Amino acid sequence: GELSSARELLRGGAVGSIRDDLQKMRTYLAYNRPSFERFEEMALIGALEAFDNAMRAMQRGSKEVTAEDLASDGELLMKAIDDVIDLLKPSPYYLQPAEKYYDEPIEKIYDQGY
């Protein structure tokens, strides 16, 4: 049913390659966030596994997992994803000098490909 489809979506597509993507992020963030692997990456993988396990338990009809548990795990997963996305955003520490150097708002700098 719906849970089977949701689990297939979770395992396929962009989410299916999340471990490979996290490996690339670890390299990208090595300088700005050397603790990424121990904190945000672990939180994201843990939340993803908890959400998948809750869906599997509900799919099998387990009485131990409720719809509220599934919703809570989904919220935790979204929070973990948001935390990783925030780390990938350009830091104001680097953006402010770029804006001063080019005398342009950062959005225009990106659009022009400086």
MOFENFEN-V492728 format. One record per helix or strand of 3 or more residues. SS is the DSSP state (alpha for helix, beta for strand). FROM is the first residue (numbers start at 1). LEN is the number of residues. If there is no record, write none. Layout:
# MOFENFEN-V492728
SS_FROM_LEN / SS_FROM_LEN
This chain:
# MOFENFEN-V492728
alpha_2_10 / alpha_13_4 / alpha_18_11 / alpha_40_20 / alpha_67_22 / alpha_92_11 / alpha_106_7
